Amino acid sequence: MPRITSKLYWGSLRLGLFLGVAGWIVAMVGALAKNQPLLRAGMAGFFALFSIWGLANGGAMAWAFLTHLRRHGLKATIRDLAQDPWWSALYSAMTIVFLFAGLSMPYMVLKELSIIR
């Protein structure tokens, strides 16, 4: 079966990697120069990496579940979940953790940029 991947998914992962590395470099330059605004901007970029990563992975996992639900129906999906409950619990927990990371990191970005306290 061919892998179905989205250009948006891979593009967001590449963008996240670029933001993370660039943010880390800017934060290190800000720390070495003892420039607080530059350090905060770099940390915001670094936190944005985790936000994009969490939303991309959590969104992809939720999308895969919904695609399975649409293709096979509710009855077959529940039967599949009941056949292997530990895997289903792990999959659900990972999806929740990824989405939580993706949704909580924008708060940290705004906090680093001193937009919210």
Buried (B, 14 or more C-beta within 10 A) or exposed (E): EEEEEEEEBEEBBEBBEEBBEBBBEBBEEBBEEEBEEBBBBBBBBBBBBBBBBBBBBBBBBBEEBEEBBEEEEEEEBEEBBEEEEEEBEEBBEEBEEBBEBBEEBBEBBBBBBEEEE
